[in-house]
Amino acid sequence: MEGEEGVTEVEGGVMEVEAKNMEAEEGVTEVEGGVTEVEGGVMEVEAGNMEVEEGTMEADGGVMEADLEEATEVEGGVTETHLEEAADHEGGVTEAKEVAQEMECLLCVRSTGLETRP
């Protein structure tokens, strides 16, 4: 992965992180006070951790807002996230599970940071 000045490019889109303080430990990416923009939708993470693992996005201790009512188009396929069908609001935790997924690459969070895997 290549990234400069807080911009990480992924296949099929650009992920912009407006937070300079970004840590990755044990598959957890912490974004404090930043906004992650994904092509086809906007994901806001406030005061929490974003954990991406096996098609599941979790925001612990914060709020995750995703404007993904329509299908997000990804190069080589379509990823649909149905928040209403798989959302759990307990103690400020929102889980959004991708129920339909066809992608050429997967965005993985490793202890070394963000990287793509074919």
C-alpha positions in Angstrom: 0.0 0.0 0.0 1.1 3.5 -0.7 0.0 6.5 1.2 1.1 10.0 1.6 -0.3 12.8 3.7 -3.2 10.7 5.1 -4.4 9.5 1.7 -4.6 5.7 1.1 -5.4 4.5 -2.4 -7.2 1.2 -2.8 -8.1 -0.7 -5.9 -11.5 0.5 -7.1 -11.6 3.7 -5.2 -9.8 6.2 -3.0 -10.0 6.2 0.8 -9.3 9.6 2.3 -8.5 9.9 5.9 -8.5 13.3 7.4 -6.8 12.2 10.6 -3.0 12.3 10.9 -3.2 10.1 14.1 -4.0 6.7 12.7 -2.9 3.6 14.6 -3.3 -0.1 13.7 -2.9 -2.8 16.3 -4.1 -6.3 16.1 -6.4 -5.7 13.2 -7.9 -2.5 14.7 -7.6 0.8 13.0 -8.2 3.8 15.2 -9.5 7.0 13.6 -10.0 9.9 16.0 -11.9 12.9 14.8 -11.5 11.9 11.2 -13.8 11.2 8.2 -13.2 8.2 5.9 -14.6 8.8 2.5 -15.3 5.8 0.2 -16.2 6.0 -3.4 -20.0 5.7 -3.6 -20.7 6.5 0.0 -19.4 8.4 3.1 -18.4 6.7 6.4 -18.0 8.8 9.5 -16.2 7.3 12.5 -16.2 9.4 15.7 -14.3 8.6 18.8 -14.1 4.9 18.3 -12.3 2.0 16.6 -13.1 0.7 13.2 -12.5 -3.0 12.8 -12.7 -4.7 9.4 -12.6 -8.4 9.4 -14.3 -11.0 7.2 -16.8 -8.5 5.7 -17.8 -7.1 9.0 -17.4 -3.4 10.0 -17.7 -2.6 13.7 -17.4 0.8 15.5 -16.7 0.4 19.1 -17.3 3.2 21.6 -18.5 5.6 18.9 -20.8 6.2 16.0 -20.6 4.9 12.5 -22.7 6.6 9.9 -22.7 5.2 6.4 -24.6 6.6 3.4 -24.9 3.3 1.6 -28.6 3.1 0.8 -27.7 2.4 -2.8 -25.2 -0.2 -3.8 -21.6 0.9 -3.6 -20.0 0.2 -7.0 -16.5 -1.3 -6.7 -14.2 -2.2 -9.6 -15.0 -5.7 -10.7 -18.2 -6.1 -8.7 -20.8 -4.6 -6.4 -20.8 -4.5 -2.6 -24.1 -4.0 -0.9 -24.3 -3.1 2.8 -27.8 -3.4 4.3 -27.6 -1.5 7.6 -31.2 -2.0 8.4 -31.0 -5.8 8.2 -27.8 -6.2 10.1 -27.4 -3.4 12.6 -27.0 -3.7 16.3 -27.3 -0.5 18.4 -26.1 -1.3 21.9 -24.0 1.0 24.0 -23.1 3.2 21.1 -21.9 0.2 19.0 -23.1 -0.2 15.4 -22.3 -3.4 13.4 -22.9 -3.3 9.7 -22.4 -6.6 8.0 -22.0 -6.9 4.3 -24.6 -9.4 3.2 -23.7 -9.4 -0.5 -20.1 -9.1 -1.7 -18.5 -9.5 -5.1 -15.1 -7.9 -5.2 -11.7 -8.4 -6.9 -9.9 -7.3 -3.8 -10.6 -7.2 -0.1 -9.6 -4.4 2.3 -7.8 -6.0 5.2 -6.6 -4.5 8.4 -3.4 -6.0 9.7 -1.1 -5.1 12.5 1.2 -3.6 9.9 -1.6 -1.2 8.6 -4.0 -1.2 5.7 -3.3 -3.4 2.8 -5.1 -5.0 -0.1 -5.3 -8.7 -0.8 -6.3 -10.1 -4.2 
